[in-house]
Amino acid sequence: MSTILQLKDVNKGFGEGLKRHDVLADISLDVKEGEFIAILGFSGAGKSTLMSMLAGLDKPDSGEILFRGVPVEGPSPKRGIVFQNYALMPWLSVEANVRLAVDAVHRQKPAKERAALVDWYVAMVGLKHARDRKPSELSGGMRQRVSVARALAMQPDLLLLDEPLSALDALTRAKLQDELADISQKEKKTIILVTNDVDEAILLADRIVPLTPGPNATFGPSFDVNIARPRERAAMNSDPDFIRLRSAVTEYLMDVGVSAKPETARVETLPNVVPISLKSTSKPLPAAYREKAQSPIESGYVEFSNVTKIYPTPKGPLTVVEGFDLKMKKGEFISIIGHSGCGKSTVLSMAAGLNPINAGGIILDGREISGAGPDRAVVFQAPSLMPWLTARENVALGVDRVYPKASPAERRDVVGYYLERVGLGDAMNRAAADMSNGMKQRVGIARAFALSPKLLLLDEPFGMLDSLTRWELQEVLMEVWSRTKVTAICVTHDVDEAILLADRVVMMSNGPNARIGNIMEVDLPRPRSRKALLDHPDYYAYREELLEFLEAYEGGASPAEEQLAAIRQKRDQRISRQTCNKRVAAE
């Protein structure tokens, strides 16, 4: 195959003098005709800056970008681009948005040929039924399909995809990944995809090129994806080539991510502080968490009993969650997983006391939950901080209320301890408004732990973050949780996150009338790290069970009992194998 694109020692930065910010350094890459390249990188590494230069929307400070041997000097219809955010004309229909691009690029073609192009690509992305709808009438996934159709209809030689699926929910993202995989094979186009999702890169690409953390980000070693097409998620999960490649790419990214971050620590131990909800204590240090969390109840520390939630609608009552029954031990970590609309967050909001229960009840440490309280801390998907306050001040808001009898110095040490634990030792005095989403979420985690709650509730706490930042914060969460052993529930749509965090994974059926469809015990050693799990022989078996369960309920389906029985049978085989292995190891 001939080379279609070359990057030669490309450097890019912004600003001058002391305000200079170097973004990319010594970027070199050769892309072959018809090749699908996935560029994996951290937030802020310069992925979008790189794509802008490839599209001709920006120029390098030094080095050279050649397209078919000619320097890239500006935009060209030969290089189509799809951005993360949908750039559609809101007053035009699906068909008209695509036609706008076709008429601009192919104006020399007869009207009949242009109309045929529009029809072909609208149908290719599965929007034939919605061709007359306007963007406001479309879901996020459908809008991104329009963007893809518009770019393809220009018939570029090179298609640039700048994180086109990152803003979508997991199910919609998976569907569009499958469509992109199908389109790439039908069109045989040269494609460069920027993504932060390792699984997405492996599913779609011929070659993965990681971008190291900034500043001065550069390309790391390439990883060839030698897995036969078409690629299916469930089938790949048991493919040894997929497992080896996934481990190699993940470990490389984690290693370069860790090496790029300095470690600081100042507050090493918690002060002897008694929370407001505790009358007396004889416990030694560290008291701030353990004293409040102590309870004679071990089994059934948290109990969901026939919990049901009903919302009124114009068409009558809608039962979102029905008969949710679950008992948790003290110190247990539960993950709840399921498709969008299955009631995961509804269950969590009822446990937090933020949403009234229509039937049944929730018991925490022997008392029924009847409203919000300081014994439950919640970390939401969107960071809920006071933007004008610093990280320290945001955490102190809760600490000052929970520990009213502690001295100011003791309360400062509680705040400092948890901000250190989440890696914000050098940013305690930075205003929340000046922080990235990842840093804001670290503050939220620190604040939740600093309240010494009896129950920690996490509502997709990393859902708005790129997957690489998510990995990092999952490790942070696990490290802090391992010190406190707080009873915790985490709602997630991420299979790997559910396994990494949980002692048990609760799988929800589809709504309405969503119930617990399956509960999976995660018998993996703690403390856990993502890197250690990748090498564990049972990890991919757990992953396969969750993926098969989610596939069974995909698209609102109600799976047959035979399908669910097959999943349970595989689980029984896994448990039998694990038991046998443990017996052999003990002997």
Buried (B, 14 or more C-beta within 10 A) or exposed (E): EEEBBBBBEBBBBEEEEEEEEBBBBBBEBEBBBBBBBBBBBBBBBBBBBBBBBBBBBBBBEEBEBBBBEEEBEEEBBBBBBBBBEBEBEEEBBBBBBBBBBBBEBBEEBEEEEBBEBBBEBBEBBBBEEBBEBBBEEBEBBBBBBBBBBBBBBBBBBBBBBBBBBBBBBBBBBBBBBBBBBEBBEEBEBBBBBBBBBBBBBBBBBBBBBBBBBBBBBBBBEEBEBEBEEEBEBEEBBEBEEBBEBBBBBBBBBBEBBEEBEEEEEEBEEBBBBBBBBBEEBEEEEBBBBBBBBEEEBEEEBBBBBEBBBBEEEEEEEEBBBBBBEBEBBBBBBBBBBBBBBBBBBBBBBBBBBEBEBBBBBBBBBEEEBEEEBBBBBBBBBBBBBEEEBBBBBBBBEBBBEBBEEBEEEBBBBBBBBBBBBBBBBEBBEBBBEEBEBBBBBBBBBBBBBBBBBBBBBBBBBBBBBBBBBBBBBBBBBBBBBEBBBBBBBBBBBBBBBBBBBBBBBBBBBBBBBBBBBBEBEBBBEEEBBBBEBBEBEBBBBBBBBBBBBBBBBBEEEEBEEEBBEBBEEBBEEBBEEBEEEEEEEEE
